[in-house]
Structure formats: C-alpha cells, structure tokens
Amino acid sequence: MLDGRAVRLERGRFDAVAREAGDPVDLARRFAARLPPFLHVVVLDAARDGGAPVELARRLAGAISPVPLQIGGGVRSAGDARALVDAGAARVIVGTAAFEQGPEPYVEALGDRLVVAVDVRDGEVRVRGWEHGSGLGVDDAVDRCRAAGVARLLCTAVDRDGTMSGPDLELMGRVVDRFGGPVLAAGGVRSRSDLDLLEALGLEGAVVGRALLEEAQLEDV
C-alpha cells in the first residue's frame, strides 16, 4: 500500500509504481477468496516514515477472515507490534526497528508471530522503506536474528521486487543455510516453477504479488 491505495512498486522505488490495484480492502478480499496460507501486506509509506497501520490491520483482518494476516510497515516499538496483533494480525513484519534497535524486544513481544524483514540490495540490508542502508551485510544481519531467537525471516531481493524476473535463488539459498530456520522469499516470483525452485532450496514460502495482479499464470500460482 502507498497513500491509501494498493500498488506494486518496481525495484523498491517509490517513484516507480508498476501497477495500481485500487482499494486495498477490496483487493484483499479477492486474494483471500483463493484461501492462501497468509495475506501479506506492507504499508510502504509507513515503512519509510513510521507509524504502525493499526486501523488498517483491523479492517483487513476482519475482511479476510479466516485467512490470517501478515502485515508490516512503520513498526518502531514493541508497543506498535503488539497493537497490530491486538488489531488482528497473525504475524507482524519488523524491518527497520529490528536492525536499528536490535530484534530482541520484538522477539520478547511477539514470539513466533514475529517476521524480521531482511531486505537486500547490492549485498546490504536496506531500511526505512528500502531508501537507506543499514550498514549491515546479509550474513551479519542473519546472524543477529539467529542469535536473538527470531522465529522467521522474510528475505526480499529489492532489485527484483515487482519485476517478475524470477527470484534471486543464490541470495535465498544463502539466507536459508545461514539462518537455519523458516525463511520466506520475496522479489521476482512469477510462476509455479519459481515456487518449486524456492521450495527445493528449503524456503518455507514466498510472497506472490505482481504475478497475481497481472494474472500471469494465475491459476498455476
């Protein structure tokens, strides 16, 4: 989401909207009708500027039930994270705060409801809506999460996000091997064959976005 509407950016650039998809609650209902394991939502302007989307989480969770909601963007404190759970989120994605503050407060607050976002561009973990570098390489970021007891990672290949160019298999395999726990993949997924390749690497799941919006191989995914 960006400025209250459902969108797909390309390569994480706020000035490159690859696709607009209208009202986010209506879109969420359409996707939920396919009964996915989770509905994944990131509020992009909140991720950049801060401000947890609590009211949106409440609306979405009610609209898509019984499909569970995985939501992120703008979480800057353990209180923000707990408020999203109280609003109906099954999982909360924390990126910026997990690396600027450390993941420990979020592990304590959320347990297995926590997903730490490891958003990677040119080997560096990006924060604040992917617009700033964290100074952390992939290995260091994953090691911090593993040591803190983070339950699950979401690894995004930023330069493939919204491109439907295929996932970054090298990056995803590296993160899975180093973390040793459940990892979700994002960025470039376009077909069932991509999902099969990620599963073969040991990924727990993957985010499918633009491929569904474009209805490219929709039934296959």
KOLLORO-270829 format. One line per field, with one value per residue (C-alpha): residue in one letter; x, y, z. Coordinates in steps of 0.02 Angstrom, whole numbers, plus 50000, padded with zeros to 5 digits. Example, Ala and Ser with C-alpha at 12.3 -4.5 7.8 and 13.67 -1.06 7.14 Angstrom:
BEGIN
rest <- (A|S)
X <- (50615|50684)
Y <- (49775|49947)
Z <- (50390|50357)
***
This chain:
BEGIN
rest <- (M|L|D|G|R|A|V|R|L|E|R|G|R|F|D|A|V|A|R|E|A|G|D|P|V|D|L|A|R|R|F|A|A|R|L|P|P|F|L|H|V|V|V|L|D|A|A|R|D|G|G|A|P|V|E|L|A|R|R|L|A|G|A|I|S|P|V|P|L|Q|I|G|G|G|V|R|S|A|G|D|A|R|A|L|V|D|A|G|A|A|R|V|I|V|G|T|A|A|F|E|Q|G|P|E|P|Y|V|E|A|L|G|D|R|L|V|V|A|V|D|V|R|D|G|E|V|R|V|R|G|W|E|H|G|S|G|L|G|V|D|D|A|V|D|R|C|R|A|A|G|V|A|R|L|L|C|T|A|V|D|R|D|G|T|M|S|G|P|D|L|E|L|M|G|R|V|V|D|R|F|G|G|P|V|L|A|A|G|G|V|R|S|R|S|D|L|D|L|L|E|A|L|G|L|E|G|A|V|V|G|R|A|L|L|E|E|A|Q|L|E|D|V)
X <- (50000|50052|49950|49799|49794|49855|50008|50157|50321|50462|50633|50578|50569|50430|50429|50408|50233|50223|50038|49896|49764|49634|49555|49664|49521|49432|49593|49625|49452|49487|49652|49581|49445|49584|49621|49809|49907|49926|49882|50041|50028|50163|50116|50255|50240|50231|50388|50476|50407|50350|50177|50107|49949|49840|49670|49709|49759|49592|49496|49595|49589|49400|49382|49487|49443|49479|49637|49773|49852|50040|50070|50216|50268|50301|50333|50456|50422|50366|50206|50173|50198|50080|49949|49948|49923|49782|49705|49700|49868|49929|50108|50197|50342|50479|50622|50696|50675|50745|50912|50916|50864|50901|50774|50769|50622|50517|50560|50504|50345|50290|50374|50329|50216|50372|50441|50601|50621|50794|50779|50935|51007|51188|51228|51171|51014|50904|50790|50660|50562|50719|50781|50927|51068|51085|51272|51243|51286|51170|51270|51286|51100|51051|51172|51097|50923|50975|51066|50914|50797|50696|50568|50558|50638|50567|50707|50671|50783|50741|50803|50689|50535|50389|50488|50426|50604|50622|50683|50865|50899|51079|51027|50882|50985|51121|50998|50912|51077|51142|50982|50936|50752|50598|50629|50504|50561|50506|50554|50528|50415|50316|50259|50234|50405|50485|50395|50457|50636|50621|50545|50690|50811|50720|50616|50459|50356|50358|50267|50174|50119|50129|50107|49934|49891|49943|49852|50007|49994|49868|49792|49965|50018)
Y <- (50000|50178|50334|50228|50128|49956|49965|49868|49962|49911|49879|49963|50137|50249|50342|50181|50113|49961|49932|50017|49900|50012|49990|49881|49802|49751|49678|49587|49506|49449|49370|49294|49207|49094|49041|49073|49022|49208|49376|49481|49671|49804|49986|50070|50249|50189|50084|50241|50367|50265|50243|50067|50037|49978|50031|49959|49794|49789|49820|49693|49557|49572|49573|49419|49303|49158|49191|49254|49425|49456|49644|49763|49942|50076|49968|50064|49993|49834|49927|49955|49770|49716|49841|49759|49588|49658|49726|49551|49522|49343|49395|49562|49607|49713|49777|49947|49935|49758|49822|49998|49941|49755|49615|49563|49674|49608|49427|49455|49546|49432|49263|49160|49298|49398|49403|49503|49580|49562|49675|49662|49773|49754|49643|49768|49762|49912|50003|50143|50093|50025|50204|50194|50073|49989|49964|49777|49641|49494|49373|49491|49532|49349|49307|49442|49372|49194|49241|49339|49192|49267|49138|49180|49290|49370|49398|49518|49541|49725|49745|49604|49663|49696|49644|49466|49424|49271|49256|49278|49096|49124|49251|49147|48989|49083|49154|48986|48898|49030|49057|48876|48916|48963|49091|49171|49236|49393|49480|49424|49272|49246|49064|48897|48841|48983|48923|48746|48807|48904|48753|48645|48768|48748|48908|48894|49002|49151|49315|49323|49498|49568|49396|49388|49568|49541|49373|49298|49110|49148|48976|48898|49001)
Z <- (50000|49964|50002|50045|49884|49835|49723|49661|49656|49542|49620|49781|49704|49767|49601|49501|49529|49417|49447|49541|49609|49689|49859|49970|50066|49905|49836|49999|49990|49811|49859|50018|49917|49850|50030|50032|50188|50231|50157|50153|50165|50179|50203|50107|50166|50346|50317|50257|50382|50533|50606|50627|50522|50666|50599|50428|50509|50598|50436|50337|50469|50476|50287|50250|50396|50412|50308|50427|50401|50392|50396|50410|50388|50517|50669|50777|50950|51036|51078|50892|50861|51000|50940|50768|50848|50954|50793|50719|50635|50644|50604|50612|50497|50576|50471|50512|50701|50709|50644|50714|50889|50883|50864|51048|51105|50961|50997|51176|51125|50981|50992|50839|50773|50727|50550|50528|50355|50280|50128|50021|49885|49825|49972|50104|50212|50175|50300|50308|50155|50071|50048|50171|50201|50370|50359|50383|50261|50236|50341|50489|50486|50480|50620|50731|50703|50736|50896|50958|50932|50788|50733|50547|50414|50259|50133|49990|49839|49820|49642|49586|49679|49563|49408|49380|49330|49441|49620|49673|49708|49762|49894|49957|49972|50065|50192|50220|50250|50369|50469|50495|50523|50421|50283|50165|49996|49905|49745|49565|49591|49431|49418|49500|49437|49535|49691|49659|49646|49809|49896|49836|49919|50084|50085|50191|50074|49957|49930|49764|49717|49542|49461|49538|49495|49314|49314|49237|49257|49393|49403|49406|49557)
***
